[in-house]
Structures are given as structure tokens and as C-alpha cells.
Amino acid sequence: MLKLEPNDSFLNYACALEYAKANDVTKAIQLIETLLLRDENYLGAYYQLGKYYEQTQDLPKAISTYTKGIEVAKKIKNNKALGELNEALWMLED
């Protein structure tokens, strides 16, 4: 499916999740970073990317990812995602 629709945000996100499940977090990070360059409003990707950065101990990138996701969530008025991203950021900053 991804070969037919290489720019489909959901398919790229799902593929990244599968790479992470297979313990290839680096590839998962690459896919989500590319996805967000194309579709900055794909909110679920910010949370997951932040978690992957946490797994790889790249805390500055995790913080900046959550912060960017918070900005996007505010912009598109998605309070559920806003709350999840804020909580992830708070947990990291504690």
C-alpha cells in the first residue's frame, strides 16, 4: 500500500510503528520526521516521535518535538492531543 501511496501520512505513521515494534527505532524516527515535514498537522506523530527520542535518550529533541506538537494542537484546536503532549512534556521536565 505504501508503494502505491508513498506520501500517505497514516501509512507512513503505521510503517514507523511497525519498525519500532521490530526494534528499529532509528528507522521509525526517520519515517516520522519525514512525515512531519510533509504534514505538520499529523498530531499523533509528535507524541510518538517524542517517545522515540526519549527511548534513544535524545531528551532535547523529545522536548522540542512535544513543544512543536503543542503549538500545532493549539493552532488546530485539538484539546485532547494538547493535553497528551503537555503531559508528556511535564513528565520529561520533572
mmCIF file as gemmi writes it, N, C-alpha and C atoms, coordinates in Angstrom:
data_model
loop_
_atom_site.group_PDB
_atom_site.id
_atom_site.type_symbol
_atom_site.label_atom_id
_atom_site.label_alt_id
_atom_site.label_comp_id
_atom_site.label_asym_id
_atom_site.label_entity_id
_atom_site.label_seq_id
_atom_site.pdbx_PDB_ins_code
_atom_site.Cartn_x
_atom_site.Cartn_y
_atom_site.Cartn_z
_atom_site.occupancy
_atom_site.B_iso_or_equiv
_atom_site.pdbx_formal_charge
_atom_site.auth_seq_id
_atom_site.auth_asym_id
_atom_site.pdbx_PDB_model_num
ATOM 1 N N . MET Axp A 1 ? 0.823 -1.198 0 1 0 ? 1 A 1
ATOM 2 C CA . MET Axp A 1 ? 0 0 0 1 0 ? 1 A 1
ATOM 3 C C . MET Axp A 1 ? 0.867 1.263 0 1 0 ? 1 A 1
ATOM 4 N N . LEU Axp A 2 ? 1.959 1.208 0.743 1 0 ? 2 A 1
ATOM 5 C CA . LEU Axp A 2 ? 2.836 2.369 0.818 1 0 ? 2 A 1
ATOM 6 C C . LEU Axp A 2 ? 3.508 2.657 -0.528 1 0 ? 2 A 1
ATOM 7 N N . LYS Axp A 3 ? 3.744 1.613 -1.312 1 0 ? 3 A 1
ATOM 8 C CA . LYS Axp A 3 ? 4.326 1.828 -2.642 1 0 ? 3 A 1
ATOM 9 C C . LYS Axp A 3 ? 3.363 2.58 -3.546 1 0 ? 3 A 1
ATOM 10 N N . LEU Axp A 4 ? 2.064 2.318 -3.384 1 0 ? 4 A 1
ATOM 11 C CA . LEU Axp A 4 ? 1.05 2.995 -4.19 1 0 ? 4 A 1
ATOM 12 C C . LEU Axp A 4 ? 0.788 4.42 -3.704 1 0 ? 4 A 1
ATOM 13 N N . GLU Axp A 5 ? 0.904 4.631 -2.409 1 0 ? 5 A 1
ATOM 14 C CA . GLU Axp A 5 ? 0.635 5.94 -1.815 1 0 ? 5 A 1
ATOM 15 C C . GLU Axp A 5 ? 1.801 6.352 -0.903 1 0 ? 5 A 1
ATOM 16 N N . PRO Axp A 6 ? 2.963 6.659 -1.481 1 0 ? 6 A 1
ATOM 17 C CA . PRO Axp A 6 ? 4.156 6.923 -0.661 1 0 ? 6 A 1
ATOM 18 C C . PRO Axp A 6 ? 4.042 8.152 0.243 1 0 ? 6 A 1
ATOM 19 N N . ASN Axp A 7 ? 3.138 9.068 -0.043 1 0 ? 7 A 1
ATOM 20 C CA . ASN Axp A 7 ? 3 10.276 0.77 1 0 ? 7 A 1
ATOM 21 C C . ASN Axp A 7 ? 1.809 10.23 1.719 1 0 ? 7 A 1
ATOM 22 N N . ASP Axp A 8 ? 1.184 9.076 1.845 1 0 ? 8 A 1
ATOM 23 C CA . ASP Axp A 8 ? 0.046 8.937 2.747 1 0 ? 8 A 1
ATOM 24 C C . ASP Axp A 8 ? 0.542 8.994 4.196 1 0 ? 8 A 1
ATOM 25 N N . SER Axp A 9 ? 0.063 9.965 4.928 1 0 ? 9 A 1
ATOM 26 C CA . SER Axp A 9 ? 0.542 10.18 6.297 1 0 ? 9 A 1
ATOM 27 C C . SER Axp A 9 ? 0.246 8.99 7.2 1 0 ? 9 A 1
ATOM 28 N N . PHE Axp A 10 ? -0.969 8.472 7.144 1 0 ? 10 A 1
ATOM 29 C CA . PHE Axp A 10 ? -1.315 7.35 8.007 1 0 ? 10 A 1
ATOM 30 C C . PHE Axp A 10 ? -0.458 6.131 7.708 1 0 ? 10 A 1
ATOM 31 N N . LEU Axp A 11 ? -0.26 5.828 6.435 1 0 ? 11 A 1
ATOM 32 C CA . LEU Axp A 11 ? 0.538 4.656 6.072 1 0 ? 11 A 1
ATOM 33 C C . LEU Axp A 11 ? 1.988 4.8 6.537 1 0 ? 11 A 1
ATOM 34 N N . ASN Axp A 12 ? 2.545 5.986 6.393 1 0 ? 12 A 1
ATOM 35 C CA . ASN Axp A 12 ? 3.915 6.216 6.866 1 0 ? 12 A 1
ATOM 36 C C . ASN Axp A 12 ? 3.999 6.115 8.382 1 0 ? 12 A 1
ATOM 37 N N . TYR Axp A 13 ? 2.992 6.634 9.074 1 0 ? 13 A 1
ATOM 38 C CA . TYR Axp A 13 ? 2.957 6.553 10.524 1 0 ? 13 A 1
ATOM 39 C C . TYR Axp A 13 ? 2.856 5.091 10.968 1 0 ? 13 A 1
ATOM 40 N N . ALA Axp A 14 ? 1.967 4.346 10.346 1 0 ? 14 A 1
ATOM 41 C CA . ALA Axp A 14 ? 1.803 2.933 10.685 1 0 ? 14 A 1
ATOM 42 C C . ALA Axp A 14 ? 3.084 2.142 10.408 1 0 ? 14 A 1
ATOM 43 N N . CYS Axp A 15 ? 3.748 2.453 9.333 1 0 ? 15 A 1
ATOM 44 C CA . CYS Axp A 15 ? 5.008 1.793 8.995 1 0 ? 15 A 1
ATOM 45 C C . CYS Axp A 15 ? 6.075 2.102 10.057 1 0 ? 15 A 1
ATOM 46 N N . ALA Axp A 16 ? 6.119 3.337 10.513 1 0 ? 16 A 1
ATOM 47 C CA . ALA Axp A 16 ? 7.071 3.713 11.56 1 0 ? 16 A 1
ATOM 48 C C . ALA Axp A 16 ? 6.805 2.922 12.836 1 0 ? 16 A 1
ATOM 49 N N . LEU Axp A 17 ? 5.549 2.761 13.184 1 0 ? 17 A 1
ATOM 50 C CA . LEU Axp A 17 ? 5.205 1.988 14.379 1 0 ? 17 A 1
ATOM 51 C C . LEU Axp A 17 ? 5.675 0.544 14.251 1 0 ? 17 A 1
ATOM 52 N N . GLU Axp A 18 ? 5.555 -0.005 13.062 1 0 ? 18 A 1
ATOM 53 C CA . GLU Axp A 18 ? 5.998 -1.388 12.84 1 0 ? 18 A 1
ATOM 54 C C . GLU Axp A 18 ? 7.522 -1.505 12.952 1 0 ? 18 A 1
ATOM 55 N N . TYR Axp A 19 ? 8.239 -0.526 12.429 1 0 ? 19 A 1
ATOM 56 C CA . TYR Axp A 19 ? 9.695 -0.537 12.583 1 0 ? 19 A 1
ATOM 57 C C . TYR Axp A 19 ? 10.079 -0.488 14.063 1 0 ? 19 A 1
ATOM 58 N N . ALA Axp A 20 ? 9.382 0.348 14.82 1 0 ? 20 A 1
ATOM 59 C CA . ALA Axp A 20 ? 9.683 0.447 16.247 1 0 ? 20 A 1
ATOM 60 C C . ALA Axp A 20 ? 9.394 -0.872 16.96 1 0 ? 20 A 1
ATOM 61 N N . LYS Axp A 21 ? 8.309 -1.519 16.591 1 0 ? 21 A 1
ATOM 62 C CA . LYS Axp A 21 ? 7.989 -2.825 17.193 1 0 ? 21 A 1
ATOM 63 C C . LYS Axp A 21 ? 9.074 -3.852 16.887 1 0 ? 21 A 1
ATOM 64 N N . ALA Axp A 22 ? 9.707 -3.701 15.738 1 0 ? 22 A 1
ATOM 65 C CA . ALA Axp A 22 ? 10.787 -4.613 15.337 1 0 ? 22 A 1
ATOM 66 C C . ALA Axp A 22 ? 12.143 -4.133 15.877 1 0 ? 22 A 1
ATOM 67 N N . ASN Axp A 23 ? 12.105 -3.204 16.825 1 0 ? 23 A 1
ATOM 68 C CA . ASN Axp A 23 ? 13.307 -2.677 17.479 1 0 ? 23 A 1
ATOM 69 C C . ASN Axp A 23 ? 14.207 -1.861 16.562 1 0 ? 23 A 1
ATOM 70 N N . ASP Axp A 24 ? 13.637 -1.258 15.53 1 0 ? 24 A 1
ATOM 71 C CA . ASP Axp A 24 ? 14.397 -0.346 14.675 1 0 ? 24 A 1
ATOM 72 C C . ASP Axp A 24 ? 13.847 1.068 14.884 1 0 ? 24 A 1
ATOM 73 N N . VAL Axp A 25 ? 14.12 1.609 16.069 1 0 ? 25 A 1
ATOM 74 C CA . VAL Axp A 25 ? 13.605 2.928 16.427 1 0 ? 25 A 1
ATOM 75 C C . VAL Axp A 25 ? 14.223 4.013 15.546 1 0 ? 25 A 1
ATOM 76 N N . THR Axp A 26 ? 15.452 3.814 15.128 1 0 ? 26 A 1
ATOM 77 C CA . THR Axp A 26 ? 16.107 4.796 14.254 1 0 ? 26 A 1
ATOM 78 C C . THR Axp A 26 ? 15.33 4.968 12.957 1 0 ? 26 A 1
ATOM 79 N N . LYS Axp A 27 ? 14.924 3.87 12.346 1 0 ? 27 A 1
ATOM 80 C CA . LYS Axp A 27 ? 14.129 3.939 11.113 1 0 ? 27 A 1
ATOM 81 C C . LYS Axp A 27 ? 12.762 4.554 11.388 1 0 ? 27 A 1
ATOM 82 N N . ALA Axp A 28 ? 12.169 4.212 12.522 1 0 ? 28 A 1
ATOM 83 C CA . ALA Axp A 28 ? 10.873 4.787 12.89 1 0 ? 28 A 1
ATOM 84 C C . ALA Axp A 28 ? 10.983 6.309 13.018 1 0 ? 28 A 1
ATOM 85 N N . ILE Axp A 29 ? 12.047 6.767 13.653 1 0 ? 29 A 1
ATOM 86 C CA . ILE Axp A 29 ? 12.279 8.208 13.795 1 0 ? 29 A 1
ATOM 87 C C . ILE Axp A 29 ? 12.413 8.861 12.425 1 0 ? 29 A 1
ATOM 88 N N . GLN Axp A 30 ? 13.186 8.262 11.534 1 0 ? 30 A 1
ATOM 89 C CA . GLN Axp A 30 ? 13.368 8.822 10.187 1 0 ? 30 A 1
ATOM 90 C C . GLN Axp A 30 ? 12.041 8.95 9.455 1 0 ? 30 A 1
ATOM 91 N N . LEU Axp A 31 ? 11.217 7.914 9.538 1 0 ? 31 A 1
ATOM 92 C CA . LEU Axp A 31 ? 9.931 7.951 8.846 1 0 ? 31 A 1
ATOM 93 C C . LEU Axp A 31 ? 9.014 9.039 9.393 1 0 ? 31 A 1
ATOM 94 N N . ILE Axp A 32 ? 8.969 9.164 10.717 1 0 ? 32 A 1
ATOM 95 C CA . ILE Axp A 32 ? 8.083 10.177 11.297 1 0 ? 32 A 1
ATOM 96 C C . ILE Axp A 32 ? 8.621 11.582 11.049 1 0 ? 32 A 1
ATOM 97 N N . GLU Axp A 33 ? 9.922 11.765 11.096 1 0 ? 33 A 1
ATOM 98 C CA . GLU Axp A 33 ? 10.488 13.085 10.781 1 0 ? 33 A 1
ATOM 99 C C . GLU Axp A 33 ? 10.108 13.493 9.355 1 0 ? 33 A 1
ATOM 100 N N . THR Axp A 34 ? 10.22 12.565 8.421 1 0 ? 34 A 1
ATOM 101 C CA . THR Axp A 34 ? 9.86 12.844 7.028 1 0 ? 34 A 1
ATOM 102 C C . THR Axp A 34 ? 8.369 13.126 6.9 1 0 ? 34 A 1
ATOM 103 N N . LEU Axp A 35 ? 7.568 12.356 7.592 1 0 ? 35 A 1
ATOM 104 C CA . LEU Axp A 35 ? 6.123 12.554 7.591 1 0 ? 35 A 1
ATOM 105 C C . LEU Axp A 35 ? 5.775 13.965 8.056 1 0 ? 35 A 1
ATOM 106 N N . LEU Axp A 36 ? 6.384 14.4 9.149 1 0 ? 36 A 1
ATOM 107 C CA . LEU Axp A 36 ? 6.064 15.723 9.683 1 0 ? 36 A 1
ATOM 108 C C . LEU Axp A 36 ? 6.561 16.86 8.796 1 0 ? 36 A 1
ATOM 109 N N . LEU Axp A 37 ? 7.572 16.612 7.995 1 0 ? 37 A 1
ATOM 110 C CA . LEU Axp A 37 ? 7.984 17.628 7.026 1 0 ? 37 A 1
ATOM 111 C C . LEU Axp A 37 ? 6.906 17.842 5.971 1 0 ? 37 A 1
ATOM 112 N N . ARG Axp A 38 ? 6.218 16.756 5.611 1 0 ? 38 A 1
ATOM 113 C CA . ARG Axp A 38 ? 5.146 16.84 4.617 1 0 ? 38 A 1
ATOM 114 C C . ARG Axp A 38 ? 3.808 17.262 5.21 1 0 ? 38 A 1
ATOM 115 N N . ASP Axp A 39 ? 3.545 16.811 6.443 1 0 ? 39 A 1
ATOM 116 C CA . ASP Axp A 39 ? 2.226 17.005 7.048 1 0 ? 39 A 1
ATOM 117 C C . ASP Axp A 39 ? 2.402 17.399 8.508 1 0 ? 39 A 1
ATOM 118 N N . GLU Axp A 40 ? 2.652 18.678 8.751 1 0 ? 40 A 1
ATOM 119 C CA . GLU Axp A 40 ? 2.954 19.124 10.102 1 0 ? 40 A 1
ATOM 120 C C . GLU Axp A 40 ? 1.753 19.054 11.039 1 0 ? 40 A 1
ATOM 121 N N . ASN Axp A 41 ? 0.561 18.845 10.531 1 0 ? 41 A 1
ATOM 122 C CA . ASN Axp A 41 ? -0.638 18.765 11.364 1 0 ? 41 A 1
ATOM 123 C C . ASN Axp A 41 ? -0.993 17.349 11.794 1 0 ? 41 A 1
ATOM 124 N N . TYR Axp A 42 ? -0.153 16.373 11.497 1 0 ? 42 A 1
ATOM 125 C CA . TYR Axp A 42 ? -0.418 14.986 11.894 1 0 ? 42 A 1
ATOM 126 C C . TYR Axp A 42 ? -0.015 14.832 13.362 1 0 ? 42 A 1
ATOM 127 N N . LEU Axp A 43 ? -0.931 15.174 14.249 1 0 ? 43 A 1
ATOM 128 C CA . LEU Axp A 43 ? -0.622 15.343 15.671 1 0 ? 43 A 1
ATOM 129 C C . LEU Axp A 43 ? -0.11 14.099 16.374 1 0 ? 43 A 1
ATOM 130 N N . GLY Axp A 44 ? -0.645 12.935 16.077 1 0 ? 44 A 1
ATOM 131 C CA . GLY Axp A 44 ? -0.205 11.721 16.749 1 0 ? 44 A 1
ATOM 132 C C . GLY Axp A 44 ? 1.27 11.457 16.559 1 0 ? 44 A 1
ATOM 133 N N . ALA Axp A 45 ? 1.804 11.944 15.467 1 0 ? 45 A 1
ATOM 134 C CA . ALA Axp A 45 ? 3.209 11.725 15.158 1 0 ? 45 A 1
ATOM 135 C C . ALA Axp A 45 ? 4.132 12.457 16.137 1 0 ? 45 A 1
ATOM 136 N N . TYR Axp A 46 ? 3.702 13.607 16.632 1 0 ? 46 A 1
ATOM 137 C CA . TYR Axp A 46 ? 4.547 14.356 17.57 1 0 ? 46 A 1
ATOM 138 C C . TYR Axp A 46 ? 4.714 13.588 18.873 1 0 ? 46 A 1
ATOM 139 N N . TYR Axp A 47 ? 3.629 13.054 19.374 1 0 ? 47 A 1
ATOM 140 C CA . TYR Axp A 47 ? 3.704 12.297 20.619 1 0 ? 47 A 1
ATOM 141 C C . TYR Axp A 47 ? 4.609 11.079 20.448 1 0 ? 47 A 1
ATOM 142 N N . GLN Axp A 48 ? 4.374 10.327 19.388 1 0 ? 48 A 1
ATOM 143 C CA . GLN Axp A 48 ? 5.148 9.108 19.183 1 0 ? 48 A 1
ATOM 144 C C . GLN Axp A 48 ? 6.617 9.412 18.92 1 0 ? 48 A 1
ATOM 145 N N . LEU Axp A 49 ? 6.896 10.43 18.125 1 0 ? 49 A 1
ATOM 146 C CA . LEU Axp A 49 ? 8.278 10.809 17.853 1 0 ? 49 A 1
ATOM 147 C C . LEU Axp A 49 ? 8.979 11.239 19.142 1 0 ? 49 A 1
ATOM 148 N N . GLY Axp A 50 ? 8.283 11.992 19.968 1 0 ? 50 A 1
ATOM 149 C CA . GLY Axp A 50 ? 8.853 12.38 21.248 1 0 ? 50 A 1
ATOM 150 C C . GLY Axp A 50 ? 9.202 11.168 22.098 1 0 ? 50 A 1
ATOM 151 N N . LYS Axp A 51 ? 8.323 10.177 22.11 1 0 ? 51 A 1
ATOM 152 C CA . LYS Axp A 51 ? 8.58 8.951 22.871 1 0 ? 51 A 1
ATOM 153 C C . LYS Axp A 51 ? 9.791 8.205 22.306 1 0 ? 51 A 1
ATOM 154 N N . TYR Axp A 52 ? 9.917 8.177 20.993 1 0 ? 52 A 1
ATOM 155 C CA . TYR Axp A 52 ? 11.087 7.512 20.394 1 0 ? 52 A 1
ATOM 156 C C . TYR Axp A 52 ? 12.379 8.244 20.754 1 0 ? 52 A 1
ATOM 157 N N . TYR Axp A 53 ? 12.326 9.567 20.761 1 0 ? 53 A 1
ATOM 158 C CA . TYR Axp A 53 ? 13.507 10.326 21.183 1 0 ? 53 A 1
ATOM 159 C C . TYR Axp A 53 ? 13.843 10.03 22.643 1 0 ? 53 A 1
ATOM 160 N N . GLU Axp A 54 ? 12.816 9.888 23.465 1 0 ? 54 A 1
ATOM 161 C CA . GLU Axp A 54 ? 13.068 9.527 24.863 1 0 ? 54 A 1
ATOM 162 C C . GLU Axp A 54 ? 13.759 8.164 24.946 1 0 ? 54 A 1
ATOM 163 N N . GLN Axp A 55 ? 13.299 7.215 24.144 1 0 ? 55 A 1
ATOM 164 C CA . GLN Axp A 55 ? 13.898 5.873 24.141 1 0 ? 55 A 1
ATOM 165 C C . GLN Axp A 55 ? 15.367 5.908 23.768 1 0 ? 55 A 1
ATOM 166 N N . THR Axp A 56 ? 15.71 6.807 22.869 1 0 ? 56 A 1
ATOM 167 C CA . THR Axp A 56 ? 17.101 6.906 22.418 1 0 ? 56 A 1
ATOM 168 C C . THR Axp A 56 ? 17.9 7.907 23.256 1 0 ? 56 A 1
ATOM 169 N N . GLN Axp A 57 ? 17.299 8.38 24.34 1 0 ? 57 A 1
ATOM 170 C CA . GLN Axp A 57 ? 17.94 9.308 25.271 1 0 ? 57 A 1
ATOM 171 C C . GLN Axp A 57 ? 18.274 10.662 24.649 1 0 ? 57 A 1
ATOM 172 N N . ASP Axp A 58 ? 17.555 11.046 23.605 1 0 ? 58 A 1
ATOM 173 C CA . ASP Axp A 58 ? 17.75 12.359 22.997 1 0 ? 58 A 1
ATOM 174 C C . ASP Axp A 58 ? 16.681 13.302 23.562 1 0 ? 58 A 1
ATOM 175 N N . LEU Axp A 59 ? 16.874 13.695 24.814 1 0 ? 59 A 1
ATOM 176 C CA . LEU Axp A 59 ? 15.864 14.472 25.517 1 0 ? 59 A 1
ATOM 177 C C . LEU Axp A 59 ? 15.643 15.867 24.94 1 0 ? 59 A 1
ATOM 178 N N . PRO Axp A 60 ? 16.679 16.565 24.464 1 0 ? 60 A 1
ATOM 179 C CA . PRO Axp A 60 ? 16.405 17.865 23.836 1 0 ? 60 A 1
ATOM 180 C C . PRO Axp A 60 ? 15.473 17.751 22.618 1 0 ? 60 A 1
ATOM 181 N N . LYS Axp A 61 ? 15.666 16.719 21.808 1 0 ? 61 A 1
ATOM 182 C CA . LYS Axp A 61 ? 14.777 16.55 20.654 1 0 ? 61 A 1
ATOM 183 C C . LYS Axp A 61 ? 13.378 16.146 21.096 1 0 ? 61 A 1
ATOM 184 N N . ALA Axp A 62 ? 13.283 15.348 22.148 1 0 ? 62 A 1
ATOM 185 C CA . ALA Axp A 62 ? 11.962 14.972 22.669 1 0 ? 62 A 1
ATOM 186 C C . ALA Axp A 62 ? 11.217 16.223 23.123 1 0 ? 62 A 1
ATOM 187 N N . ILE Axp A 63 ? 11.895 17.07 23.865 1 0 ? 63 A 1
ATOM 188 C CA . ILE Axp A 63 ? 11.271 18.305 24.356 1 0 ? 63 A 1
ATOM 189 C C . ILE Axp A 63 ? 10.841 19.2 23.196 1 0 ? 63 A 1
ATOM 190 N N . SER Axp A 64 ? 11.698 19.375 22.211 1 0 ? 64 A 1
ATOM 191 C CA . SER Axp A 64 ? 11.338 20.248 21.085 1 0 ? 64 A 1
ATOM 192 C C . SER Axp A 64 ? 10.206 19.648 20.261 1 0 ? 64 A 1
ATOM 193 N N . THR Axp A 65 ? 10.148 18.329 20.171 1 0 ? 65 A 1
ATOM 194 C CA . THR Axp A 65 ? 9.067 17.671 19.431 1 0 ? 65 A 1
ATOM 195 C C . THR Axp A 65 ? 7.739 17.862 20.15 1 0 ? 65 A 1
ATOM 196 N N . TYR Axp A 66 ? 7.725 17.64 21.459 1 0 ? 66 A 1
ATOM 197 C CA . TYR Axp A 66 ? 6.487 17.852 22.215 1 0 ? 66 A 1
ATOM 198 C C . TYR Axp A 66 ? 6.057 19.315 22.139 1 0 ? 66 A 1
ATOM 199 N N . THR Axp A 67 ? 7.018 20.233 22.231 1 0 ? 67 A 1
ATOM 200 C CA . THR Axp A 67 ? 6.709 21.666 22.175 1 0 ? 67 A 1
ATOM 201 C C . THR Axp A 67 ? 6.09 22.041 20.828 1 0 ? 67 A 1
ATOM 202 N N . LYS Axp A 68 ? 6.659 21.537 19.75 1 0 ? 68 A 1
ATOM 203 C CA . LYS Axp A 68 ? 6.108 21.81 18.413 1 0 ? 68 A 1
ATOM 204 C C . LYS Axp A 68 ? 4.712 21.21 18.289 1 0 ? 68 A 1
ATOM 205 N N . GLY Axp A 69 ? 4.524 19.992 18.8 1 0 ? 69 A 1
ATOM 206 C CA . GLY Axp A 69 ? 3.205 19.367 18.769 1 0 ? 69 A 1
ATOM 207 C C . GLY Axp A 69 ? 2.174 20.176 19.534 1 0 ? 69 A 1
ATOM 208 N N . ILE Axp A 70 ? 2.583 20.746 20.667 1 0 ? 70 A 1
ATOM 209 C CA . ILE Axp A 70 ? 1.685 21.592 21.459 1 0 ? 70 A 1
ATOM 210 C C . ILE Axp A 70 ? 1.257 22.805 20.651 1 0 ? 70 A 1
ATOM 211 N N . GLU Axp A 71 ? 2.206 23.427 19.947 1 0 ? 71 A 1
ATOM 212 C CA . GLU Axp A 71 ? 1.88 24.587 19.096 1 0 ? 71 A 1
ATOM 213 C C . GLU Axp A 71 ? 0.869 24.212 18.023 1 0 ? 71 A 1
ATOM 214 N N . VAL Axp A 72 ? 1.081 23.07 17.386 1 0 ? 72 A 1
ATOM 215 C CA . VAL Axp A 72 ? 0.169 22.629 16.321 1 0 ? 72 A 1
ATOM 216 C C . VAL Axp A 72 ? -1.202 22.302 16.904 1 0 ? 72 A 1
ATOM 217 N N . ALA Axp A 73 ? -1.234 21.618 18.044 1 0 ? 73 A 1
ATOM 218 C CA . ALA Axp A 73 ? -2.506 21.265 18.681 1 0 ? 73 A 1
ATOM 219 C C . ALA Axp A 73 ? -3.315 22.518 19.025 1 0 ? 73 A 1
ATOM 220 N N . LYS Axp A 74 ? -2.635 23.543 19.52 1 0 ? 74 A 1
ATOM 221 C CA . LYS Axp A 74 ? -3.308 24.814 19.819 1 0 ? 74 A 1
ATOM 222 C C . LYS Axp A 74 ? -3.846 25.44 18.549 1 0 ? 74 A 1
ATOM 223 N N . LYS Axp A 75 ? -3.028 25.416 17.508 1 0 ? 75 A 1
ATOM 224 C CA . LYS Axp A 75 ? -3.4 26.043 16.237 1 0 ? 75 A 1
ATOM 225 C C . LYS Axp A 75 ? -4.649 25.4 15.645 1 0 ? 75 A 1
ATOM 226 N N . ILE Axp A 76 ? -4.728 24.067 15.711 1 0 ? 76 A 1
ATOM 227 C CA . ILE Axp A 76 ? -5.879 23.4 15.104 1 0 ? 76 A 1
ATOM 228 C C . ILE Axp A 76 ? -6.96 23.048 16.134 1 0 ? 76 A 1
ATOM 229 N N . LYS Axp A 77 ? -6.765 23.543 17.358 1 0 ? 77 A 1
ATOM 230 C CA . LYS Axp A 77 ? -7.753 23.418 18.437 1 0 ? 77 A 1
ATOM 231 C C . LYS Axp A 77 ? -8.112 21.968 18.752 1 0 ? 77 A 1
ATOM 232 N N . ASN Axp A 78 ? -7.077 21.152 18.929 1 0 ? 78 A 1
ATOM 233 C CA . ASN Axp A 78 ? -7.271 19.745 19.314 1 0 ? 78 A 1
ATOM 234 C C . ASN Axp A 78 ? -6.859 19.614 20.779 1 0 ? 78 A 1
ATOM 235 N N . ASN Axp A 79 ? -7.841 19.742 21.664 1 0 ? 79 A 1
ATOM 236 C CA . ASN Axp A 79 ? -7.553 19.763 23.094 1 0 ? 79 A 1
ATOM 237 C C . ASN Axp A 79 ? -7.097 18.414 23.638 1 0 ? 79 A 1
ATOM 238 N N . LYS Axp A 80 ? -7.568 17.328 23.06 1 0 ? 80 A 1
ATOM 239 C CA . LYS Axp A 80 ? -7.154 16.002 23.522 1 0 ? 80 A 1
ATOM 240 C C . LYS Axp A 80 ? -5.655 15.816 23.279 1 0 ? 80 A 1
ATOM 241 N N . ALA Axp A 81 ? -5.218 16.083 22.062 1 0 ? 81 A 1
ATOM 242 C CA . ALA Axp A 81 ? -3.797 15.967 21.736 1 0 ? 81 A 1
ATOM 243 C C . ALA Axp A 81 ? -2.984 16.971 22.551 1 0 ? 81 A 1
ATOM 244 N N . LEU Axp A 82 ? -3.519 18.152 22.74 1 0 ? 82 A 1
ATOM 245 C CA . LEU Axp A 82 ? -2.831 19.178 23.528 1 0 ? 82 A 1
ATOM 246 C C . LEU Axp A 82 ? -2.566 18.665 24.943 1 0 ? 82 A 1
ATOM 247 N N . GLY Axp A 83 ? -3.559 18.058 25.549 1 0 ? 83 A 1
ATOM 248 C CA . GLY Axp A 83 ? -3.39 17.525 26.893 1 0 ? 83 A 1
ATOM 249 C C . GLY Axp A 83 ? -2.355 16.413 26.955 1 0 ? 83 A 1
ATOM 250 N N . GLU Axp A 84 ? -2.385 15.515 25.972 1 0 ? 84 A 1
ATOM 251 C CA . GLU Axp A 84 ? -1.419 14.404 25.946 1 0 ? 84 A 1
ATOM 252 C C . GLU Axp A 84 ? 0.009 14.904 25.759 1 0 ? 84 A 1
ATOM 253 N N . LEU Axp A 85 ? 0.179 15.86 24.883 1 0 ? 85 A 1
ATOM 254 C CA . LEU Axp A 85 ? 1.511 16.405 24.634 1 0 ? 85 A 1
ATOM 255 C C . LEU Axp A 85 ? 2.025 17.2 25.836 1 0 ? 85 A 1
ATOM 256 N N . ASN Axp A 86 ? 1.139 17.979 26.455 1 0 ? 86 A 1
ATOM 257 C CA . ASN Axp A 86 ? 1.535 18.718 27.658 1 0 ? 86 A 1
ATOM 258 C C . ASN Axp A 86 ? 1.963 17.76 28.764 1 0 ? 86 A 1
ATOM 259 N N . GLU Axp A 87 ? 1.206 16.691 28.948 1 0 ? 87 A 1
ATOM 260 C CA . GLU Axp A 87 ? 1.544 15.719 29.986 1 0 ? 87 A 1
ATOM 261 C C . GLU Axp A 87 ? 2.896 15.066 29.71 1 0 ? 87 A 1
ATOM 262 N N . ALA Axp A 88 ? 3.136 14.689 28.454 1 0 ? 88 A 1
ATOM 263 C CA . ALA Axp A 88 ? 4.423 14.083 28.096 1 0 ? 88 A 1
ATOM 264 C C . ALA Axp A 88 ? 5.565 15.05 28.379 1 0 ? 88 A 1
ATOM 265 N N . LEU Axp A 89 ? 5.37 16.316 28.052 1 0 ? 89 A 1
ATOM 266 C CA . LEU Axp A 89 ? 6.398 17.326 28.295 1 0 ? 89 A 1
ATOM 267 C C . LEU Axp A 89 ? 6.621 17.519 29.789 1 0 ? 89 A 1
ATOM 268 N N . TRP Axp A 90 ? 5.551 17.595 30.563 1 0 ? 90 A 1
ATOM 269 C CA . TRP Axp A 90 ? 5.682 17.768 32.012 1 0 ? 90 A 1
ATOM 270 C C . TRP Axp A 90 ? 6.44 16.602 32.635 1 0 ? 90 A 1
ATOM 271 N N . MET Axp A 91 ? 6.122 15.39 32.205 1 0 ? 91 A 1
ATOM 272 C CA . MET Axp A 91 ? 6.782 14.212 32.751 1 0 ? 91 A 1
ATOM 273 C C . MET Axp A 91 ? 8.289 14.259 32.47 1 0 ? 91 A 1
ATOM 274 N N . LEU Axp A 92 ? 8.634 14.761 31.317 1 0 ? 92 A 1
ATOM 275 C CA . LEU Axp A 92 ? 10.042 14.835 30.931 1 0 ? 92 A 1
ATOM 276 C C . LEU Axp A 92 ? 10.78 15.921 31.708 1 0 ? 92 A 1
ATOM 277 N N . GLU Axp A 93 ? 10.099 17.005 31.978 1 0 ? 93 A 1
ATOM 278 C CA . GLU Axp A 93 ? 10.739 18.13 32.641 1 0 ? 93 A 1
ATOM 279 C C . GLU Axp A 93 ? 10.813 17.973 34.152 1 0 ? 93 A 1
ATOM 280 N N . ASP Axp A 94 ? 10.104 17.003 34.716 1 0 ? 94 A 1
ATOM 281 C CA . ASP Axp A 94 ? 10.154 16.764 36.168 1 0 ? 94 A 1
ATOM 282 C C . ASP Axp A 94 ? 11.442 16.152 36.621 1 0 ? 94 A 1
